[in-house]
Amino acid sequence: MKDPSVLPFAGLQPSSPTEHCMRSKLLNNVLLFLAVVLDAAVLTLVSNLWIRLGVGLWLLLVIIVLASQLELGRLLGLLPQAGQRPRRFALLRSTVTVLLAEVRRLNWLVVDLDRGFRNREIVSVEIETSERHLRELLKEVRKNAGKTDDGFLADEHLQPPLPSAMPLHEPGLGGGTG
């Protein structure tokens, strides 16, 4: 048997799956570039209409196949990632996002008050309004918890609650006595 180091292309064998994937993508990109250049050359240099049409369409097919391997949709964020599930609780997520924005707003109100940037009476009224809005949002979170986008409750056996889930009855949040 021959020594593998003297075989042609022996040094081009990938050492890992990642390297193989990178070489495959590089080869795909080089072939795509060559197909585009060759297609442009054929369309501009060949004078026979039927040869230009046949070779141009064949190269267009090659370009489409190679370009589909680029996964441009995934790179642009237009397509969901492989293995990524669609969100089941979009309404709950949007409610929690609004809740977090209100918490951030409340935080900055308190920071501005502590730093003396704003009038104490006006900020106190805004803080009370914000706390009222937080209580309403917590009620919405409770209402939307476990409901899918179509409004039905999710199957309890699919995703049980985490043991570390905290109850929403915190002092000062209007959920209970604490």
HELIX and SHEET records of a PDB file:
HELIX    1   1 PRO A    4  VAL A    6  5                                   3    
HELIX    2   2 ALA A   10  LEU A   12  5                                   3    
HELIX    3   3 PRO A   17  LEU A   45  1                                  29    
HELIX    4   4 LEU A   49  SER A   68  1                                  20    
HELIX    5   5 LEU A   72  LEU A   75  1                                   4    
HELIX    6   6 ALA A   90  ARG A  115  1                                  26    
HELIX    7   7 ARG A  120  ASN A  144  1                                  25    
END                                                                             
